[in-house]
Amino acid sequence: MNGGAGTTRREYGRLADGRLVHEYTLDNGAGLSLGAINLGGIVTSLRAPDRHGASGNVVLGFDALSDYETCNPHFGTIVGRHANRIAHGRFTLDGESFQLDVNDGPHALHGGARGFGTRWWDIEALPAADDGSVALQLSLVSEHGDQGYPGRLEAQVRYTLTPRNEWRIDYRARCDRPTIVNLTHHDYFNLAGHGGILSHRLTIAASRYCPVDAGLIPEGIAEVAGTPFDFREAATIGTRIRALHPQLLRARGYDHNWVLDPVDAPGPRFAARLEDPATGRAMTIETTQPGLQFYSGNFLDGSLPGVGGESYRQSDGLCLETQHFPDGPNQPAFPSTVLRPGEIHSSSTVHRFGLCANDSSERTT
């Protein structure tokens, strides 16, 4: 086991209803650490080393628990029951229609106003694994009718830090009657640790994406070739985000689902890579999910109090949410998110932290 690897717990604060919230910190002993709290399973910090070995927090968050409770735009949350948007909060399953909580104009977003990111998650620190990995097990029960969703759902999410500087998220869920499930994580990444993300370089392993209508509901699938949505080769985000493309204008930037290119191999496959040339930090994402939502922080408007007294503004952070596609329950051509009794919903996403390609080659020469 790596020196210094382990798990600690401290009191983080109290919710408005008086419940005591704890923050659990995982440390892999190799420069990667993660803090998480009971509220929403929120990742309050994720610290990774730069090219000089200096650790820095690479996710946006708040200083105060009360801000996570009252004004959080999903910073660091577990998202469910159904990530992303469902048009008009309605879907039909086995001939029965369901009306969900509507919280994004006329649409349902990220499970509703009381989605999983606002809920209490039981957290258990697990014994260290033989390879030195450290992990937290998070559990939640969503009762039948919660936010309009059918069926009682038991959800478990595991956060694991490995000695290879990986943060792995494993999702599992089961239900007692047919329902829909789409779980993801909603971290706002900034590999520089401050400032904006427009100088970050992004690669997405997808030759197709989902254009959206004015309500950001997908309108089918289109090719990325010849558009600012082509990230099959690494590109600097800021060079494309202000292009006069109708989809960028409609979403005020990027807020779209990419259809990940299929691979004939089991387990998580390469989905995306994010690099910050200023610090040398790089993050590679692998997943078993079919889609990836790239959101460029378009609705951060300076009204939220950031860590250390600064306010968060547009493009201060970006999200790379591995997922099934938005509005999947209403679009038969999209992968199904239906879960039935006796089945297990299961998916995994790995975030691997390292150095930009140039930094890595310099270290080996």
Buried (B, 14 or more C-beta within 10 A) or exposed (E): BBEEBBBEEEEBBEBEEEEEBEBBBBBBBBBBBBBBBBBBBBBBBBBBBBBEEEEBBBBBBBEEBEBBBEEBBBBBBBBBBBBBBBBBBBBEBEEEEBEBBBBBEEBBBBBBEEBBBBBBBEBEBBEBEEEBBBBBBBBBEBEEEBBBBBBBBEBBBBBBBBBBBBBBBBBBBBBEBBBBBBBBBBBBBBBBBEEBBBBBBBBBBBBBBBBBEEBBBBEEBBEBEEBBBBBBEBBBBBEBBEEEBEBBEBBBBBBBBBBBBEEEEEEBBBBBBBBBBBBBBBBBBBBBBBBBBBBBBBEBEEEBBBBEEEEBBBBBBBBBBBBBBBBBBBBEEBBEBBBBEEEEBEBBBBBBBBBBBEBEEEEEE
